[in-house]
Amino acid sequence: MKTQVWITASVYVLAAIVCRRLDLNVEPYPFLQVVSVAVFEKLPIQAALSPDASGSGDATESNQLNLLGF
C-alpha cells in the first residue's frame, strides 16, 4: 500500500515537472490522461494538448451513433 502511494505521488510530481519544462498550460492530471491515451500515437505532446487537437465538432458528431433519434 505504501509503495502505491509513493509511486502515485512520484508520477504526479514527474508530470508536473514535464508540464513546467515544456511550458504547457495544463494541470498534471489532464496531462496524464492525454499521455495515457496518446502514448501509442505518433503525435507531439503539444499537439495532443492543444484545444483544436480533437478536430472539428462535426467530424466527431458524425462518428457518434444515434440512440432513439436523440
N, C-alpha and C positions, 0 to 999 in steps of 0.2 A: 504494500500500500504506500509506504513512504517513497519507494522508488518511482511509482507512477506519478506522484505529486511533484517530485523533483524533475522528472522528465517533462511533464507538462509545463512547469514553470520555466525550464530551460528553453523549450521550444518557443514559448511565448516571448521570452527575452530575445532570443535569436531573431524571431520575426520582427520585433520592434527595431532591432539593430539594422536589419536588412531594409526595412521601410525608411529608416532615417538615412542610411548611406545612399540609397537610390533616390532620395528626396521625393518619396511618394506621399501624396496627401490622403493616406488611408490608414485606418487603425489596423493593428496587428491581426485581430480576429478575422475581419473580412479578407485580409491578405492571405491568411492561412487557408480560408475557404477556397479562394481562387487558385492558390497553388495546388491544393489537393485535387481540384478538378482538372486544371490545365497542366498538370505535371507531365503528361504524355503527349501534349501538343507542341508543335514547333512554333511557339508564339512568344515574343518577348513579354516579360512581366509587365512593362509599362503599357503595352498594347492590351494585355488582358485586363488591366485595372482601369483603363480609360472608360469614360461613360458611354462612348459610342462603340465599344467592343462587342456589344450584343447584336449589333446590326440594326436595321430599321424595324420598327414595331410591326409593319405589315408582314414582313417575312416570318416573324415568329408567330403571328396570329394565323397565317395560312397553314402553318405546320401543326396547329392545335386541332384536336378532334372536337367536333360539335356534340355536346351532350343534350339531347332533347330540344335542340334548337335555341339554346340559351347562349 
